[in-house]
């Protein structure tokens, strides 16, 4: 149940961390936008700011504005790419908020989206999107006060206290119930001559043997069946909870999966040295569609081959581009 701004912020933060393109996420008032636009060097940035809200009896509503912006280079040759990429990021967010596992906005909701430019910020451009997010409301049990206020029109406002550990002893109903239970326990028959000697489990039935030859059984089905149902439901739901960055479920267990980003915008070859044993599993294009060649210790590398600690890795792109590689350690 999502009832607060902070819960929404955490959902958006998770989306930003798992998204391929979004590099940073902030939430603050709109007048702080220009401050964050000049911080750091990683772009695009997703920025979340409140607009207004409505309190309802069965549902609350928050209107939230999402900015997505990226840095424009001095000659503005990347302007079209920035506008396209930031629009795609907001569209991904819009689809995410409507997805079955989130459902923060109605599937029929049409969100308005408008362009921004660098007129008021330092060489950044992008878009902003306004959406209305529905929040679950709650009963007065959630109100953080000591008791529920009631009005005594002839005297003063009084508070009806909840039953707590401090005043249990003053509740006659509770103390009478405890005394009655203790009396029943005291009057239970005690037989020290009979006792259980062993038990056998067969399927969902456990059978006990007593020293006097008497056997009795207990059916564990009512306990086991709901647990098995929960396990089955969880197994069916697991594919829906894969991270947004992708992945498959199989019997193979790996130590770690990392994704490394390589920027060839200024230089077309990069040389690094392996800090661990790993393989390069796949390459995804982020900016443009380059042809990537990899050499390990000056020998052509094929995706999936092993790379050892200390190996020299030279990665070359035929054009200015940015790619992301999936690394399995």
WOWO-V292056 format. One line per field, one symbol per residue. psi: psi as a letter, one per 40 degrees, with the letter a starting at -180 (. if undefined). burial: # if it has 24 or more other ideal C-beta (glycine too) atoms within 12 Angstrom, else .. Layout:
psi = ???
burial = ???
This chain:
psi = hheidddddddddddddeiddhdihihiideeddddeehiehiihhhhiicaihhidehihhhhhhihiihhideeeedddddddddddddddddddeidecfdiieehhhihiiiafdeigfiiaiihhihhhihaiiedehgigihhihheecihihhiihiddedeehdddddddddddddddehihheeiiheiihhhbehhhihieeehiiihheddddddddddddddddeddeeiideiiihaehhidihihhhhhfddheihhihheihiihdihhhdhagihhihhhfehhihheiihiheihhhhhieihihihhhhh.
burial = .#.....##.##..##..#########..#..#..##.....########.........#############.....#..###.######.######....#.##.....#.#..#.#..#.#############............................................................................................................#............#.######.....#...#...####.##.##..#.#.#.#....#.....#...#.###.#...########.
